[in-house]
Amino acid sequence: MKIKINGREQEVSVTDLSIAGLLKIAKVESAEMVSVQLNGCFVDKADTDKTFVKDSDEVDFLYFMGGGV
């Protein structure tokens, strides 16, 4: 199936792919610190193992960085 990850189209060979599985396949470091949007909607961290990606979906991994002066 083809999906977009952070704006780049990618081919994924797994058909029953959860967001949690996609985080592993994409080798996202510190996955617990990443927010995920699926087709523009945020996915609750508790639902990443039961939310599945389908063909043509758009997934964004959002990394928040702290900082200060």
N, CA, C, O and CB atoms as a CASP TS submission, in Angstrom:
PFRMAT TS
TARGET T0000
AUTHOR 0000-0000-0000
METHOD Language model
MODEL 1
PARENT N/A
ATOM      1  N   MET     1       0.837  -1.171   0.000  1.00  0.00           N
ATOM      2  CA  MET     1       0.000   0.000   0.000  1.00  0.00           C
ATOM      3  C   MET     1       0.885   1.239   0.000  1.00  0.00           C
ATOM      4  O   MET     1       2.023   1.207   0.468  1.00  0.00           O
ATOM      5  CB  MET     1      -0.954  -0.005   1.209  1.00  0.00           C
ATOM      6  N   LYS     2       0.348   2.321  -0.528  1.00  0.00           N
ATOM      7  CA  LYS     2       1.081   3.590  -0.567  1.00  0.00           C
ATOM      8  C   LYS     2       0.472   4.530   0.462  1.00  0.00           C
ATOM      9  O   LYS     2      -0.744   4.716   0.516  1.00  0.00           O
ATOM     10  CB  LYS     2       1.045   4.229  -1.997  1.00  0.00           C
ATOM     11  N   ILE     3       1.342   5.117   1.277  1.00  0.00           N
ATOM     12  CA  ILE     3       0.921   6.112   2.247  1.00  0.00           C
ATOM     13  C   ILE     3       1.904   7.277   2.199  1.00  0.00           C
ATOM     14  O   ILE     3       3.014   7.143   1.683  1.00  0.00           O
ATOM     15  CB  ILE     3       0.835   5.504   3.680  1.00  0.00           C
ATOM     16  N   LYS     4       1.492   8.408   2.737  1.00  0.00           N
ATOM     17  CA  LYS     4       2.400   9.538   2.854  1.00  0.00           C
ATOM     18  C   LYS     4       2.804   9.664   4.317  1.00  0.00           C
ATOM     19  O   LYS     4       1.961   9.706   5.213  1.00  0.00           O
ATOM     20  CB  LYS     4       1.744  10.858   2.329  1.00  0.00           C
ATOM     21  N   ILE     5       4.112   9.723   4.533  1.00  0.00           N
ATOM     22  CA  ILE     5       4.647   9.923   5.875  1.00  0.00           C
ATOM     23  C   ILE     5       5.406  11.238   5.853  1.00  0.00           C
ATOM     24  O   ILE     5       6.389  11.392   5.128  1.00  0.00           O
ATOM     25  CB  ILE     5       5.571   8.725   6.327  1.00  0.00           C
ATOM     26  N   ASN     6       4.938  12.180   6.655  1.00  0.00           N
ATOM     27  CA  ASN     6       5.526  13.522   6.697  1.00  0.00           C
ATOM     28  C   ASN     6       5.691  14.111   5.296  1.00  0.00           C
ATOM     29  O   ASN     6       6.718  14.709   4.973  1.00  0.00           O
ATOM     30  CB  ASN     6       6.881  13.482   7.405  1.00  0.00           C
ATOM     31  N   GLY     7       4.655  13.928   4.469  1.00  0.00           N
ATOM     32  CA  GLY     7       4.623  14.523   3.144  1.00  0.00           C
ATOM     33  C   GLY     7       5.313  13.744   2.041  1.00  0.00           C
ATOM     34  O   GLY     7       5.253  14.138   0.876  1.00  0.00           O
ATOM     35  N   ARG     8       5.973  12.636   2.389  1.00  0.00           N
ATOM     36  CA  ARG     8       6.680  11.843   1.369  1.00  0.00           C
ATOM     37  C   ARG     8       5.947  10.529   1.142  1.00  0.00           C
ATOM     38  O   ARG     8       5.672   9.787   2.085  1.00  0.00           O
ATOM     39  CB  ARG     8       8.154  11.574   1.792  1.00  0.00           C
ATOM     40  N   GLU     9       5.634  10.252  -0.116  1.00  0.00           N
ATOM     41  CA  GLU     9       4.947   9.007  -0.445  1.00  0.00           C
ATOM     42  C   GLU     9       5.888   7.827  -0.263  1.00  0.00           C
ATOM     43  O   GLU     9       7.040   7.855  -0.696  1.00  0.00           O
ATOM     44  CB  GLU     9       4.406   9.044  -1.886  1.00  0.00           C
ATOM     45  N   GLN    10       5.372   6.790   0.390  1.00  0.00           N
ATOM     46  CA  GLN    10       6.171   5.587   0.628  1.00  0.00           C
ATOM     47  C   GLN    10       5.320   4.354   0.389  1.00  0.00           C
ATOM     48  O   GLN    10       4.107   4.353   0.604  1.00  0.00           O
ATOM     49  CB  GLN    10       6.747   5.578   2.062  1.00  0.00           C
ATOM     50  N   GLU    11       5.984   3.315  -0.056  1.00  0.00           N
ATOM     51  CA  GLU    11       5.350   2.014  -0.273  1.00  0.00           C
ATOM     52  C   GLU    11       5.594   1.175   0.974  1.00  0.00           C
ATOM     53  O   GLU    11       6.730   1.041   1.428  1.00  0.00           O
ATOM     54  CB  GLU    11       5.909   1.299  -1.566  1.00  0.00           C
ATOM     55  N   VAL    12       4.521   0.612   1.525  1.00  0.00           N
ATOM     56  CA  VAL    12       4.625  -0.233   2.717  1.00  0.00           C
ATOM     57  C   VAL    12       4.055  -1.599   2.359  1.00  0.00           C
ATOM     58  O   VAL    12       2.949  -1.698   1.829  1.00  0.00           O
ATOM     59  CB  VAL    12       3.868   0.401   3.952  1.00  0.00           C
ATOM     60  N   SER    13       4.816  -2.651   2.653  1.00  0.00           N
ATOM     61  CA  SER    13       4.394  -3.996   2.253  1.00  0.00           C
ATOM     62  C   SER    13       3.453  -4.658   3.260  1.00  0.00           C
ATOM     63  O   SER    13       2.844  -5.682   2.948  1.00  0.00           O
ATOM     64  CB  SER    13       5.606  -4.870   2.057  1.00  0.00           C
ATOM     65  N   VAL    14       3.324  -4.093   4.455  1.00  0.00           N
ATOM     66  CA  VAL    14       2.456  -4.663   5.489  1.00  0.00           C
ATOM     67  C   VAL    14       1.034  -4.165   5.257  1.00  0.00           C
ATOM     68  O   VAL    14       0.829  -2.974   5.023  1.00  0.00           O
ATOM     69  CB  VAL    14       2.955  -4.282   6.925  1.00  0.00           C
ATOM     70  N   THR    15       0.044  -5.065   5.320  1.00  0.00           N
ATOM     71  CA  THR    15      -1.335  -4.654   5.057  1.00  0.00           C
ATOM     72  C   THR    15      -2.083  -4.275   6.333  1.00  0.00           C
ATOM     73  O   THR    15      -2.790  -3.266   6.337  1.00  0.00           O
ATOM     74  CB  THR    15      -2.077  -5.766   4.344  1.00  0.00           C
ATOM     75  N   ASP    16      -1.956  -5.036   7.402  1.00  0.00           N
ATOM     76  CA  ASP    16      -2.615  -4.712   8.672  1.00  0.00           C
ATOM     77  C   ASP    16      -1.627  -3.969   9.555  1.00  0.00           C
ATOM     78  O   ASP    16      -1.058  -4.538  10.487  1.00  0.00           O
ATOM     79  CB  ASP    16      -3.140  -6.000   9.387  1.00  0.00           C
ATOM     80  N   LEU    17      -1.428  -2.689   9.251  1.00  0.00           N
ATOM     81  CA  LEU    17      -0.395  -1.910   9.916  1.00  0.00           C
ATOM     82  C   LEU    17      -1.019  -0.882  10.852  1.00  0.00           C
ATOM     83  O   LEU    17      -1.747   0.014  10.426  1.00  0.00           O
ATOM     84  CB  LEU    17       0.502  -1.218   8.886  1.00  0.00           C
ATOM     85  N   SER    18      -0.717  -1.035  12.128  1.00  0.00           N
ATOM     86  CA  SER    18      -1.198  -0.066  13.113  1.00  0.00           C
ATOM     87  C   SER    18      -0.230   1.108  13.164  1.00  0.00           C
ATOM     88  O   SER    18       0.881   1.038  12.638  1.00  0.00           O
ATOM     89  CB  SER    18      -1.350  -0.720  14.521  1.00  0.00           C
ATOM     90  N   ILE    19      -0.660   2.174  13.797  1.00  0.00           N
ATOM     91  CA  ILE    19       0.218   3.327  13.986  1.00  0.00           C
ATOM     92  C   ILE    19       1.429   2.900  14.815  1.00  0.00           C
ATOM     93  O   ILE    19       2.551   3.312  14.522  1.00  0.00           O
ATOM     94  CB  ILE    19      -0.542   4.502  14.677  1.00  0.00           C
ATOM     95  N   ALA    20       1.215   2.087  15.838  1.00  0.00           N
ATOM     96  CA  ALA    20       2.332   1.596  16.657  1.00  0.00           C
ATOM     97  C   ALA    20       3.318   0.810  15.797  1.00  0.00           C
ATOM     98  O   ALA    20       4.529   0.963  15.955  1.00  0.00           O
ATOM     99  CB  ALA    20       1.812   0.712  17.817  1.00  0.00           C
ATOM    100  N   GLY    21       2.825  -0.019  14.900  1.00  0.00           N
ATOM    101  CA  GLY    21       3.685  -0.776  13.992  1.00  0.00           C
ATOM    102  C   GLY    21       4.423   0.134  13.033  1.00  0.00           C
ATOM    103  O   GLY    21       5.594  -0.093  12.729  1.00  0.00           O
ATOM    104  N   LEU    22       3.742   1.162  12.558  1.00  0.00           N
ATOM    105  CA  LEU    22       4.369   2.112  11.640  1.00  0.00           C
ATOM    106  C   LEU    22       5.498   2.874  12.340  1.00  0.00           C
ATOM    107  O   LEU    22       6.536   3.136  11.733  1.00  0.00           O
ATOM    108  CB  LEU    22       3.320   3.100  11.086  1.00  0.00           C
ATOM    109  N   LEU    23       5.303   3.225  13.589  1.00  0.00           N
ATOM    110  CA  LEU    23       6.362   3.890  14.345  1.00  0.00           C
ATOM    111  C   LEU    23       7.608   3.012  14.418  1.00  0.00           C
ATOM    112  O   LEU    23       8.732   3.508  14.329  1.00  0.00           O
ATOM    113  CB  LEU    23       5.874   4.238  15.759  1.00  0.00           C
ATOM    114  N   LYS    24       7.401   1.695  14.580  1.00  0.00           N
ATOM    115  CA  LYS    24       8.539   0.763  14.633  1.00  0.00           C
ATOM    116  C   LYS    24       9.197   0.624  13.259  1.00  0.00           C
ATOM    117  O   LYS    24      10.422   0.670  13.146  1.00  0.00           O
ATOM    118  CB  LYS    24       8.079  -0.622  15.142  1.00  0.00           C
ATOM    119  N   ILE    25       8.382   0.455  12.217  1.00  0.00           N
ATOM    120  CA  ILE    25       8.910   0.295  10.859  1.00  0.00           C
ATOM    121  C   ILE    25       9.694   1.545  10.441  1.00  0.00           C
ATOM    122  O   ILE    25      10.738   1.444   9.796  1.00  0.00           O
ATOM    123  CB  ILE    25       7.759   0.019   9.855  1.00  0.00           C
ATOM    124  N   ALA    26       9.181   2.716  10.813  1.00  0.00           N
ATOM    125  CA  ALA    26       9.825   3.973  10.453  1.00  0.00           C
ATOM    126  C   ALA    26      11.021   4.279  11.361  1.00  0.00           C
ATOM    127  O   ALA    26      11.710   5.282  11.175  1.00  0.00           O
ATOM    128  CB  ALA    26       8.816   5.112  10.518  1.00  0.00           C
ATOM    129  N   LYS    27      11.256   3.409  12.339  1.00  0.00           N
ATOM    130  CA  LYS    27      12.380   3.558  13.281  1.00  0.00           C
ATOM    131  C   LYS    27      12.369   4.916  13.975  1.00  0.00           C
ATOM    132  O   LYS    27      13.391   5.595  14.079  1.00  0.00           O
ATOM    133  CB  LYS    27      13.710   3.370  12.551  1.00  0.00           C
ATOM    134  N   VAL    28      11.185   5.288  14.443  1.00  0.00           N
ATOM    135  CA  VAL    28      11.033   6.547  15.163  1.00  0.00           C
ATOM    136  C   VAL    28      11.626   6.380  16.553  1.00  0.00           C
ATOM    137  O   VAL    28      11.198   5.528  17.331  1.00  0.00           O
ATOM    138  CB  VAL    28       9.535   6.981  15.240  1.00  0.00           C
ATOM    139  N   GLU    29      12.614   7.206  16.847  1.00  0.00           N
ATOM    140  CA  GLU    29      13.237   7.171  18.164  1.00  0.00           C
ATOM    141  C   GLU    29      12.359   7.923  19.155  1.00  0.00           C
ATOM    142  O   GLU    29      11.716   8.908  18.795  1.00  0.00           O
ATOM    143  CB  GLU    29      14.663   7.778  18.122  1.00  0.00           C
ATOM    144  N   SER    30      12.333   7.465  20.388  1.00  0.00           N
ATOM    145  CA  SER    30      11.542   8.094  21.447  1.00  0.00           C
ATOM    146  C   SER    30      10.089   8.257  21.008  1.00  0.00           C
ATOM    147  O   SER    30       9.526   9.348  21.097  1.00  0.00           O
ATOM    148  CB  SER    30      12.140   9.461  21.829  1.00  0.00           C
ATOM    149  N   ALA    31       9.489   7.170  20.535  1.00  0.00           N
ATOM    150  CA  ALA    31       8.119   7.205  20.020  1.00  0.00           C
ATOM    151  C   ALA    31       7.131   7.763  21.049  1.00  0.00           C
ATOM    152  O   ALA    31       6.103   8.333  20.681  1.00  0.00           O
ATOM    153  CB  ALA    31       7.686   5.806  19.596  1.00  0.00           C
ATOM    154  N   GLU    32       7.438   7.599  22.318  1.00  0.00           N
ATOM    155  CA  GLU    32       6.544   8.116  23.358  1.00  0.00           C
ATOM    156  C   GLU    32       6.536   9.651  23.398  1.00  0.00           C
ATOM    157  O   GLU    32       5.659  10.251  24.019  1.00  0.00           O
ATOM    158  CB  GLU    32       6.958   7.565  24.723  1.00  0.00           C
ATOM    159  N   MET    33       7.499  10.272  22.746  1.00  0.00           N
ATOM    160  CA  MET    33       7.598  11.730  22.713  1.00  0.00           C
ATOM    161  C   MET    33       7.063  12.324  21.402  1.00  0.00           C
ATOM    162  O   MET    33       7.163  13.529  21.173  1.00  0.00           O
ATOM    163  CB  MET    33       9.047  12.151  22.913  1.00  0.00           C
ATOM    164  N   VAL    34       6.498  11.472  20.553  1.00  0.00           N
ATOM    165  CA  VAL    34       6.033  11.911  19.230  1.00  0.00           C
ATOM    166  C   VAL    34       4.509  11.912  19.202  1.00  0.00           C
ATOM    167  O   VAL    34       3.869  10.958  19.645  1.00  0.00           O
ATOM    168  CB  VAL    34       6.599  10.992  18.105  1.00  0.00           C
ATOM    169  N   SER    35       3.937  12.985  18.680  1.00  0.00           N
ATOM    170  CA  SER    35       2.500  13.016  18.426  1.00  0.00           C
ATOM    171  C   SER    35       2.275  12.581  16.986  1.00  0.00           C
ATOM    172  O   SER    35       3.089  12.861  16.106  1.00  0.00           O
ATOM    173  CB  SER    35       1.895  14.442  18.692  1.00  0.00           C
ATOM    174  N   VAL    36       1.169  11.897  16.757  1.00  0.00           N
ATOM    175  CA  VAL    36       0.886  11.366  15.422  1.00  0.00           C
ATOM    176  C   VAL    36      -0.444  11.927  14.924  1.00  0.00           C
ATOM    177  O   VAL    36      -1.446  11.931  15.640  1.00  0.00           O
ATOM    178  CB  VAL    36       0.854   9.807  15.438  1.00  0.00           C
ATOM    179  N   GLN    37      -0.425  12.397  13.690  1.00  0.00           N
ATOM    180  CA  GLN    37      -1.650  12.796  13.017  1.00  0.00           C
ATOM    181  C   GLN    37      -1.908  11.802  11.893  1.00  0.00           C
ATOM    182  O   GLN    37      -1.006  11.450  11.134  1.00  0.00           O
ATOM    183  CB  GLN    37      -1.554  14.261  12.473  1.00  0.00           C
ATOM    184  N   LEU    38      -3.150  11.361  11.803  1.00  0.00           N
ATOM    185  CA  LEU    38      -3.585  10.476  10.717  1.00  0.00           C
ATOM    186  C   LEU    38      -4.664  11.226   9.956  1.00  0.00           C
ATOM    187  O   LEU    38      -5.742  11.497  10.485  1.00  0.00           O
ATOM    188  CB  LEU    38      -4.115   9.079  11.258  1.00  0.00           C
ATOM    189  N   ASN    39      -4.361  11.555   8.711  1.00  0.00           N
ATOM    190  CA  ASN    39      -5.293  12.314   7.861  1.00  0.00           C
ATOM    191  C   ASN    39      -5.759  13.591   8.550  1.00  0.00           C
ATOM    192  O   ASN    39      -6.933  13.955   8.477  1.00  0.00           O
ATOM    193  CB  ASN    39      -6.507  11.450   7.493  1.00  0.00           C
ATOM    194  N   GLY    40      -4.821  14.272   9.225  1.00  0.00           N
ATOM    195  CA  GLY    40      -5.113  15.558   9.835  1.00  0.00           C
ATOM    196  C   GLY    40      -5.685  15.511  11.237  1.00  0.00           C
ATOM    197  O   GLY    40      -5.889  16.559  11.849  1.00  0.00           O
ATOM    198  N   CYS    41      -5.952  14.319  11.767  1.00  0.00           N
ATOM    199  CA  CYS    41      -6.512  14.187  13.116  1.00  0.00           C
ATOM    200  C   CYS    41      -5.484  13.541  14.044  1.00  0.00           C
ATOM    201  O   CYS    41      -4.822  12.573  13.671  1.00  0.00           O
ATOM    202  CB  CYS    41      -7.824  13.351  13.090  1.00  0.00           C
ATOM    203  N   PHE    42      -5.359  14.077  15.237  1.00  0.00           N
ATOM    204  CA  PHE    42      -4.415  13.498  16.188  1.00  0.00           C
ATOM    205  C   PHE    42      -4.897  12.132  16.660  1.00  0.00           C
ATOM    206  O   PHE    42      -6.089  11.916  16.879  1.00  0.00           O
ATOM    207  CB  PHE    42      -4.216  14.434  17.388  1.00  0.00           C
ATOM    208  N   VAL    43      -3.945  11.215  16.812  1.00  0.00           N
ATOM    209  CA  VAL    43      -4.229   9.867  17.322  1.00  0.00           C
ATOM    210  C   VAL    43      -3.784   9.840  18.776  1.00  0.00           C
ATOM    211  O   VAL    43      -2.635  10.154  19.086  1.00  0.00           O
ATOM    212  CB  VAL    43      -3.498   8.744  16.471  1.00  0.00           C
ATOM    213  N   ASP    44      -4.693   9.464  19.665  1.00  0.00           N
ATOM    214  CA  ASP    44      -4.366   9.367  21.083  1.00  0.00           C
ATOM    215  C   ASP    44      -3.317   8.279  21.277  1.00  0.00           C
ATOM    216  O   ASP    44      -3.391   7.219  20.656  1.00  0.00           O
ATOM    217  CB  ASP    44      -5.636   9.071  21.931  1.00  0.00           C
ATOM    218  N   LYS    45      -2.348   8.543  22.134  1.00  0.00           N
ATOM    219  CA  LYS    45      -1.265   7.570  22.356  1.00  0.00           C
ATOM    220  C   LYS    45      -1.800   6.204  22.782  1.00  0.00           C
ATOM    221  O   LYS    45      -1.213   5.177  22.440  1.00  0.00           O
ATOM    222  CB  LYS    45      -0.295   8.095  23.418  1.00  0.00           C
ATOM    223  N   ALA    46      -2.897   6.182  23.516  1.00  0.00           N
ATOM    224  CA  ALA    46      -3.491   4.919  23.967  1.00  0.00           C
ATOM    225  C   ALA    46      -4.113   4.128  22.813  1.00  0.00           C
ATOM    226  O   ALA    46      -4.390   2.937  22.957  1.00  0.00           O
ATOM    227  CB  ALA    46      -4.550   5.191  25.031  1.00  0.00           C
ATOM    228  N   ASP    47      -4.330   4.779  21.677  1.00  0.00           N
ATOM    229  CA  ASP    47      -4.990   4.125  20.542  1.00  0.00           C
ATOM    230  C   ASP    47      -4.043   3.746  19.406  1.00  0.00           C
ATOM    231  O   ASP    47      -4.503   3.269  18.368  1.00  0.00           O
ATOM    232  CB  ASP    47      -6.059   5.020  20.005  1.00  0.00           C
ATOM    233  N   THR    48      -2.731   3.945  19.571  1.00  0.00           N
ATOM    234  CA  THR    48      -1.810   3.691  18.459  1.00  0.00           C
ATOM    235  C   THR    48      -1.766   2.229  18.041  1.00  0.00           C
ATOM    236  O   THR    48      -1.477   1.930  16.882  1.00  0.00           O
ATOM    237  CB  THR    48      -0.424   4.142  18.831  1.00  0.00           C
ATOM    238  N   ASP    49      -2.048   1.307  18.965  1.00  0.00           N
ATOM    239  CA  ASP    49      -2.023  -0.114  18.601  1.00  0.00           C
ATOM    240  C   ASP    49      -3.337  -0.593  17.987  1.00  0.00           C
ATOM    241  O   ASP    49      -3.394  -1.683  17.418  1.00  0.00           O
ATOM    242  CB  ASP    49      -1.704  -0.951  19.821  1.00  0.00           C
ATOM    243  N   LYS    50      -4.399   0.222  18.099  1.00  0.00           N
ATOM    244  CA  LYS    50      -5.684  -0.187  17.526  1.00  0.00           C
ATOM    245  C   LYS    50      -6.179   0.749  16.423  1.00  0.00           C
ATOM    246  O   LYS    50      -7.316   0.634  15.965  1.00  0.00           O
ATOM    247  CB  LYS    50      -6.721  -0.266  18.615  1.00  0.00           C
ATOM    248  N   THR    51      -5.322   1.670  16.005  1.00  0.00           N
ATOM    249  CA  THR    51      -5.626   2.553  14.875  1.00  0.00           C
ATOM    250  C   THR    51      -4.773   2.099  13.701  1.00  0.00           C
ATOM    251  O   THR    51      -3.545   2.069  13.793  1.00  0.00           O
ATOM    252  CB  THR    51      -5.358   4.069  15.227  1.00  0.00           C
ATOM    253  N   PHE    52      -5.423   1.746  12.597  1.00  0.00           N
ATOM    254  CA  PHE    52      -4.718   1.157  11.466  1.00  0.00           C
ATOM    255  C   PHE    52      -4.629   2.112  10.278  1.00  0.00           C
ATOM    256  O   PHE    52      -5.524   2.918  10.023  1.00  0.00           O
ATOM    257  CB  PHE    52      -5.403  -0.122  11.043  1.00  0.00           C
ATOM    258  N   VAL    53      -3.525   1.988   9.572  1.00  0.00           N
ATOM    259  CA  VAL    53      -3.256   2.796   8.380  1.00  0.00           C
ATOM    260  C   VAL    53      -3.821   2.072   7.166  1.00  0.00           C
ATOM    261  O   VAL    53      -3.694   0.854   7.039  1.00  0.00           O
ATOM    262  CB  VAL    53      -1.724   3.065   8.206  1.00  0.00           C
ATOM    263  N   LYS    54      -4.452   2.848   6.267  1.00  0.00           N
ATOM    264  CA  LYS    54      -4.999   2.283   5.033  1.00  0.00           C
ATOM    265  C   LYS    54      -4.310   2.923   3.837  1.00  0.00           C
ATOM    266  O   LYS    54      -3.648   3.952   3.966  1.00  0.00           O
ATOM    267  CB  LYS    54      -6.536   2.492   4.955  1.00  0.00           C
ATOM    268  N   ASP    55      -4.472   2.311   2.684  1.00  0.00           N
ATOM    269  CA  ASP    55      -3.899   2.829   1.448  1.00  0.00           C
ATOM    270  C   ASP    55      -4.315   4.286   1.260  1.00  0.00           C
ATOM    271  O   ASP    55      -5.474   4.639   1.480  1.00  0.00           O
ATOM    272  CB  ASP    55      -4.341   1.972   0.237  1.00  0.00           C
ATOM    273  N   SER    56      -3.377   5.121   0.856  1.00  0.00           N
ATOM    274  CA  SER    56      -3.572   6.549   0.576  1.00  0.00           C
ATOM    275  C   SER    56      -3.692   7.424   1.820  1.00  0.00           C
ATOM    276  O   SER    56      -3.954   8.621   1.703  1.00  0.00           O
ATOM    277  CB  SER    56      -4.796   6.725  -0.256  1.00  0.00           C
ATOM    278  N   ASP    57      -3.505   6.851   3.004  1.00  0.00           N
ATOM    279  CA  ASP    57      -3.546   7.662   4.222  1.00  0.00           C
ATOM    280  C   ASP    57      -2.336   8.577   4.295  1.00  0.00           C
ATOM    281  O   ASP    57      -1.295   8.306   3.697  1.00  0.00           O
ATOM    282  CB  ASP    57      -3.610   6.769   5.468  1.00  0.00           C
ATOM    283  N   GLU    58      -2.493   9.666   5.041  1.00  0.00           N
ATOM    284  CA  GLU    58      -1.392  10.599   5.288  1.00  0.00           C
ATOM    285  C   GLU    58      -1.115  10.610   6.780  1.00  0.00           C
ATOM    286  O   GLU    58      -2.001  10.877   7.592  1.00  0.00           O
ATOM    287  CB  GLU    58      -1.727  12.040   4.764  1.00  0.00           C
ATOM    288  N   VAL    59       0.136  10.314   7.129  1.00  0.00           N
ATOM    289  CA  VAL    59       0.560  10.242   8.524  1.00  0.00           C
ATOM    290  C   VAL    59       1.656  11.270   8.745  1.00  0.00           C
ATOM    291  O   VAL    59       2.581  11.393   7.941  1.00  0.00           O
ATOM    292  CB  VAL    59       1.054   8.808   8.897  1.00  0.00           C
ATOM    293  N   ASP    60       1.543  12.004   9.839  1.00  0.00           N
ATOM    294  CA  ASP    60       2.576  12.960  10.202  1.00  0.00           C
ATOM    295  C   ASP    60       3.060  12.657  11.606  1.00  0.00           C
ATOM    296  O   ASP    60       2.261  12.487  12.527  1.00  0.00           O
ATOM    297  CB  ASP    60       2.054  14.411  10.101  1.00  0.00           C
ATOM    298  N   PHE    61       4.367  12.591  11.766  1.00  0.00           N
ATOM    299  CA  PHE    61       4.975  12.448  13.070  1.00  0.00           C
ATOM    300  C   PHE    61       5.427  13.840  13.490  1.00  0.00           C
ATOM    301  O   PHE    61       6.219  14.476  12.795  1.00  0.00           O
ATOM    302  CB  PHE    61       6.169  11.419  13.053  1.00  0.00           C
ATOM    303  N   LEU    62       4.932  14.305  14.608  1.00  0.00           N
ATOM    304  CA  LEU    62       5.226  15.655  15.076  1.00  0.00           C
ATOM    305  C   LEU    62       6.121  15.580  16.299  1.00  0.00           C
ATOM    306  O   LEU    62       5.760  14.995  17.319  1.00  0.00           O
ATOM    307  CB  LEU    62       3.925  16.428  15.398  1.00  0.00           C
ATOM    308  N   TYR    63       7.277  16.175  16.179  1.00  0.00           N
ATOM    309  CA  TYR    63       8.272  16.177  17.244  1.00  0.00           C
ATOM    310  C   TYR    63       8.250  17.542  17.920  1.00  0.00           C
ATOM    311  O   TYR    63       8.501  18.562  17.278  1.00  0.00           O
ATOM    312  CB  TYR    63       9.695  15.846  16.692  1.00  0.00           C
ATOM    313  N   PHE    64       7.953  17.561  19.195  1.00  0.00           N
ATOM    314  CA  PHE    64       7.918  18.820  19.924  1.00  0.00           C
ATOM    315  C   PHE    64       9.231  19.015  20.650  1.00  0.00           C
ATOM    316  O   PHE    64       9.762  18.106  21.288  1.00  0.00           O
ATOM    317  CB  PHE    64       6.737  18.857  20.913  1.00  0.00           C
ATOM    318  N   MET    65       9.730  20.215  20.534  1.00  0.00           N
ATOM    319  CA  MET    65      11.021  20.525  21.158  1.00  0.00           C
ATOM    320  C   MET    65      10.818  21.656  22.159  1.00  0.00           C
ATOM    321  O   MET    65      10.187  22.671  21.862  1.00  0.00           O
ATOM    322  CB  MET    65      12.094  20.916  20.086  1.00  0.00           C
ATOM    323  N   GLY    66      11.357  21.457  23.323  1.00  0.00           N
ATOM    324  CA  GLY    66      11.281  22.496  24.348  1.00  0.00           C
ATOM    325  C   GLY    66      12.468  23.424  24.220  1.00  0.00           C
ATOM    326  O   GLY    66      13.462  23.133  23.555  1.00  0.00           O
ATOM    327  N   GLY    67      12.325  24.498  24.855  1.00  0.00           N
ATOM    328  CA  GLY    67      13.425  25.446  24.823  1.00  0.00           C
ATOM    329  C   GLY    67      13.103  26.638  25.688  1.00  0.00           C
ATOM    330  O   GLY    67      12.034  26.721  26.293  1.00  0.00           O
ATOM    331  N   GLY    68      13.992  27.512  25.735  1.00  0.00           N
ATOM    332  CA  GLY    68      13.757  28.698  26.535  1.00  0.00           C
ATOM    333  C   GLY    68      14.920  29.671  26.377  1.00  0.00           C
ATOM    334  O   GLY    68      15.884  29.441  25.648  1.00  0.00           O
ATOM    335  N   VAL    69      14.773  30.723  27.075  1.00  0.00           N
ATOM    336  CA  VAL    69      15.781  31.773  26.992  1.00  0.00           C
ATOM    337  C   VAL    69      16.692  31.704  28.186  1.00  0.00           C
ATOM    338  O   VAL    69      17.615  32.509  28.305  1.00  0.00           O
ATOM    339  CB  VAL    69      15.134  33.152  26.896  1.00  0.00           C
TER
END
